[in-house]
Amino acid sequence: MRYVICVLSVAFFLAACSQKANQVSPEEKAEIEQLDSAAVELDATKNEIESSAKALEEALKDLDI
C-alpha cells in the first residue's frame, strides 16, 4: 500500500510540474520568437558566408594561387 501511495504521489507531482512548465508568459513567448528570428537570420548569414567561401575557393583555383 505504501508503494502505491508513493507512486501516486510522484505521479501527481510530475503532472503538476509538467503543467507549470507548459505555461509561458507573453513576455517569454515574445523573447522566444525573437530568438527564433535571430536563429533564422544567423542561419541565412552562415549560408551566405559558406557560399561566398566556395566562390572564393573557385576563384583562387582559377588563378592557380
Chimera marker file (.cmm) of the C-alpha trace (Angstrom):
<marker_set name="trace">
<marker id="1" x="0.000" y="0.000" z="0.000" r="1" g="1" b="0" radius="0.5"/>
<marker id="2" x="2.837" y="2.405" z="0.807" r="1" g="1" b="0" radius="0.5"/>
<marker id="3" x="4.327" y="1.702" z="-2.611" r="1" g="1" b="0" radius="0.5"/>
<marker id="4" x="1.074" y="2.660" z="-4.331" r="1" g="1" b="0" radius="0.5"/>
<marker id="5" x="0.844" y="5.888" z="-2.331" r="1" g="1" b="0" radius="0.5"/>
<marker id="6" x="4.468" y="6.767" z="-3.191" r="1" g="1" b="0" radius="0.5"/>
<marker id="7" x="3.910" y="6.071" z="-6.880" r="1" g="1" b="0" radius="0.5"/>
<marker id="8" x="0.722" y="8.140" z="-6.931" r="1" g="1" b="0" radius="0.5"/>
<marker id="9" x="2.423" y="10.994" z="-5.081" r="1" g="1" b="0" radius="0.5"/>
<marker id="10" x="5.273" y="11.056" z="-7.568" r="1" g="1" b="0" radius="0.5"/>
<marker id="11" x="2.833" y="10.868" z="-10.488" r="1" g="1" b="0" radius="0.5"/>
<marker id="12" x="0.798" y="13.810" z="-9.174" r="1" g="1" b="0" radius="0.5"/>
<marker id="13" x="3.978" y="15.800" z="-8.533" r="1" g="1" b="0" radius="0.5"/>
<marker id="14" x="5.253" y="15.187" z="-12.065" r="1" g="1" b="0" radius="0.5"/>
<marker id="15" x="1.866" y="16.074" z="-13.546" r="1" g="1" b="0" radius="0.5"/>
<marker id="16" x="1.803" y="19.347" z="-11.608" r="1" g="1" b="0" radius="0.5"/>
<marker id="17" x="5.355" y="20.186" z="-12.709" r="1" g="1" b="0" radius="0.5"/>
<marker id="18" x="4.620" y="19.498" z="-16.365" r="1" g="1" b="0" radius="0.5"/>
<marker id="19" x="1.519" y="21.700" z="-16.324" r="1" g="1" b="0" radius="0.5"/>
<marker id="20" x="3.507" y="24.556" z="-14.797" r="1" g="1" b="0" radius="0.5"/>
<marker id="21" x="6.265" y="24.125" z="-17.388" r="1" g="1" b="0" radius="0.5"/>
<marker id="22" x="3.750" y="24.405" z="-20.244" r="1" g="1" b="0" radius="0.5"/>
<marker id="23" x="2.577" y="27.825" z="-19.065" r="1" g="1" b="0" radius="0.5"/>
<marker id="24" x="4.694" y="30.509" z="-20.737" r="1" g="1" b="0" radius="0.5"/>
<marker id="25" x="4.171" y="34.212" z="-20.171" r="1" g="1" b="0" radius="0.5"/>
<marker id="26" x="3.595" y="36.562" z="-23.122" r="1" g="1" b="0" radius="0.5"/>
<marker id="27" x="6.989" y="38.177" z="-22.457" r="1" g="1" b="0" radius="0.5"/>
<marker id="28" x="8.686" y="34.786" z="-22.623" r="1" g="1" b="0" radius="0.5"/>
<marker id="29" x="6.818" y="33.950" z="-25.834" r="1" g="1" b="0" radius="0.5"/>
<marker id="30" x="7.970" y="37.235" z="-27.389" r="1" g="1" b="0" radius="0.5"/>
<marker id="31" x="11.555" y="36.531" z="-26.350" r="1" g="1" b="0" radius="0.5"/>
<marker id="32" x="11.356" y="33.020" z="-27.811" r="1" g="1" b="0" radius="0.5"/>
<marker id="33" x="10.042" y="34.435" z="-31.094" r="1" g="1" b="0" radius="0.5"/>
<marker id="34" x="12.883" y="36.981" z="-31.178" r="1" g="1" b="0" radius="0.5"/>
<marker id="35" x="15.438" y="34.231" z="-30.554" r="1" g="1" b="0" radius="0.5"/>
<marker id="36" x="13.888" y="32.077" z="-33.279" r="1" g="1" b="0" radius="0.5"/>
<marker id="37" x="14.029" y="35.009" z="-35.688" r="1" g="1" b="0" radius="0.5"/>
<marker id="38" x="17.667" y="35.672" z="-34.790" r="1" g="1" b="0" radius="0.5"/>
<marker id="39" x="18.477" y="31.985" z="-35.329" r="1" g="1" b="0" radius="0.5"/>
<marker id="40" x="16.924" y="32.113" z="-38.807" r="1" g="1" b="0" radius="0.5"/>
<marker id="41" x="18.945" y="35.230" z="-39.636" r="1" g="1" b="0" radius="0.5"/>
<marker id="42" x="22.133" y="33.583" z="-38.369" r="1" g="1" b="0" radius="0.5"/>
<marker id="43" x="21.473" y="30.507" z="-40.498" r="1" g="1" b="0" radius="0.5"/>
<marker id="44" x="20.954" y="32.693" z="-43.562" r="1" g="1" b="0" radius="0.5"/>
<marker id="45" x="24.175" y="34.587" z="-42.833" r="1" g="1" b="0" radius="0.5"/>
<marker id="46" x="26.067" y="31.326" z="-42.325" r="1" g="1" b="0" radius="0.5"/>
<marker id="47" x="24.789" y="30.000" z="-45.651" r="1" g="1" b="0" radius="0.5"/>
<marker id="48" x="25.783" y="33.238" z="-47.369" r="1" g="1" b="0" radius="0.5"/>
<marker id="49" x="29.297" y="33.060" z="-45.888" r="1" g="1" b="0" radius="0.5"/>
<marker id="50" x="29.674" y="29.419" z="-46.927" r="1" g="1" b="0" radius="0.5"/>
<marker id="51" x="28.551" y="30.277" z="-50.447" r="1" g="1" b="0" radius="0.5"/>
<marker id="52" x="30.994" y="33.185" z="-50.627" r="1" g="1" b="0" radius="0.5"/>
<marker id="53" x="33.813" y="30.981" z="-49.314" r="1" g="1" b="0" radius="0.5"/>
<marker id="54" x="33.120" y="28.388" z="-52.007" r="1" g="1" b="0" radius="0.5"/>
<marker id="55" x="33.079" y="31.076" z="-54.691" r="1" g="1" b="0" radius="0.5"/>
<marker id="56" x="36.366" y="32.457" z="-53.373" r="1" g="1" b="0" radius="0.5"/>
<marker id="57" x="37.933" y="28.980" z="-53.412" r="1" g="1" b="0" radius="0.5"/>
<marker id="58" x="36.865" y="28.511" z="-57.018" r="1" g="1" b="0" radius="0.5"/>
<marker id="59" x="38.249" y="31.928" z="-57.970" r="1" g="1" b="0" radius="0.5"/>
<marker id="60" x="41.574" y="31.101" z="-56.296" r="1" g="1" b="0" radius="0.5"/>
<marker id="61" x="41.719" y="27.758" z="-58.107" r="1" g="1" b="0" radius="0.5"/>
<marker id="62" x="41.137" y="29.554" z="-61.398" r="1" g="1" b="0" radius="0.5"/>
<marker id="63" x="44.030" y="31.900" z="-60.598" r="1" g="1" b="0" radius="0.5"/>
<marker id="64" x="46.243" y="28.947" z="-59.538" r="1" g="1" b="0" radius="0.5"/>
<marker id="65" x="47.093" y="30.536" z="-56.199" r="1" g="1" b="0" radius="0.5"/>
<link id1="1" id2="2" r="1" g="1" b="0" radius="0.2"/>
<link id1="2" id2="3" r="1" g="1" b="0" radius="0.2"/>
<link id1="3" id2="4" r="1" g="1" b="0" radius="0.2"/>
<link id1="4" id2="5" r="1" g="1" b="0" radius="0.2"/>
<link id1="5" id2="6" r="1" g="1" b="0" radius="0.2"/>
<link id1="6" id2="7" r="1" g="1" b="0" radius="0.2"/>
<link id1="7" id2="8" r="1" g="1" b="0" radius="0.2"/>
<link id1="8" id2="9" r="1" g="1" b="0" radius="0.2"/>
<link id1="9" id2="10" r="1" g="1" b="0" radius="0.2"/>
<link id1="10" id2="11" r="1" g="1" b="0" radius="0.2"/>
<link id1="11" id2="12" r="1" g="1" b="0" radius="0.2"/>
<link id1="12" id2="13" r="1" g="1" b="0" radius="0.2"/>
<link id1="13" id2="14" r="1" g="1" b="0" radius="0.2"/>
<link id1="14" id2="15" r="1" g="1" b="0" radius="0.2"/>
<link id1="15" id2="16" r="1" g="1" b="0" radius="0.2"/>
<link id1="16" id2="17" r="1" g="1" b="0" radius="0.2"/>
<link id1="17" id2="18" r="1" g="1" b="0" radius="0.2"/>
<link id1="18" id2="19" r="1" g="1" b="0" radius="0.2"/>
<link id1="19" id2="20" r="1" g="1" b="0" radius="0.2"/>
<link id1="20" id2="21" r="1" g="1" b="0" radius="0.2"/>
<link id1="21" id2="22" r="1" g="1" b="0" radius="0.2"/>
<link id1="22" id2="23" r="1" g="1" b="0" radius="0.2"/>
<link id1="23" id2="24" r="1" g="1" b="0" radius="0.2"/>
<link id1="24" id2="25" r="1" g="1" b="0" radius="0.2"/>
<link id1="25" id2="26" r="1" g="1" b="0" radius="0.2"/>
<link id1="26" id2="27" r="1" g="1" b="0" radius="0.2"/>
<link id1="27" id2="28" r="1" g="1" b="0" radius="0.2"/>
<link id1="28" id2="29" r="1" g="1" b="0" radius="0.2"/>
<link id1="29" id2="30" r="1" g="1" b="0" radius="0.2"/>
<link id1="30" id2="31" r="1" g="1" b="0" radius="0.2"/>
<link id1="31" id2="32" r="1" g="1" b="0" radius="0.2"/>
<link id1="32" id2="33" r="1" g="1" b="0" radius="0.2"/>
<link id1="33" id2="34" r="1" g="1" b="0" radius="0.2"/>
<link id1="34" id2="35" r="1" g="1" b="0" radius="0.2"/>
<link id1="35" id2="36" r="1" g="1" b="0" radius="0.2"/>
<link id1="36" id2="37" r="1" g="1" b="0" radius="0.2"/>
<link id1="37" id2="38" r="1" g="1" b="0" radius="0.2"/>
<link id1="38" id2="39" r="1" g="1" b="0" radius="0.2"/>
<link id1="39" id2="40" r="1" g="1" b="0" radius="0.2"/>
<link id1="40" id2="41" r="1" g="1" b="0" radius="0.2"/>
<link id1="41" id2="42" r="1" g="1" b="0" radius="0.2"/>
<link id1="42" id2="43" r="1" g="1" b="0" radius="0.2"/>
<link id1="43" id2="44" r="1" g="1" b="0" radius="0.2"/>
<link id1="44" id2="45" r="1" g="1" b="0" radius="0.2"/>
<link id1="45" id2="46" r="1" g="1" b="0" radius="0.2"/>
<link id1="46" id2="47" r="1" g="1" b="0" radius="0.2"/>
<link id1="47" id2="48" r="1" g="1" b="0" radius="0.2"/>
<link id1="48" id2="49" r="1" g="1" b="0" radius="0.2"/>
<link id1="49" id2="50" r="1" g="1" b="0" radius="0.2"/>
<link id1="50" id2="51" r="1" g="1" b="0" radius="0.2"/>
<link id1="51" id2="52" r="1" g="1" b="0" radius="0.2"/>
<link id1="52" id2="53" r="1" g="1" b="0" radius="0.2"/>
<link id1="53" id2="54" r="1" g="1" b="0" radius="0.2"/>
<link id1="54" id2="55" r="1" g="1" b="0" radius="0.2"/>
<link id1="55" id2="56" r="1" g="1" b="0" radius="0.2"/>
<link id1="56" id2="57" r="1" g="1" b="0" radius="0.2"/>
<link id1="57" id2="58" r="1" g="1" b="0" radius="0.2"/>
<link id1="58" id2="59" r="1" g="1" b="0" radius="0.2"/>
<link id1="59" id2="60" r="1" g="1" b="0" radius="0.2"/>
<link id1="60" id2="61" r="1" g="1" b="0" radius="0.2"/>
<link id1="61" id2="62" r="1" g="1" b="0" radius="0.2"/>
<link id1="62" id2="63" r="1" g="1" b="0" radius="0.2"/>
<link id1="63" id2="64" r="1" g="1" b="0" radius="0.2"/>
<link id1="64" id2="65" r="1" g="1" b="0" radius="0.2"/>
</marker_set>
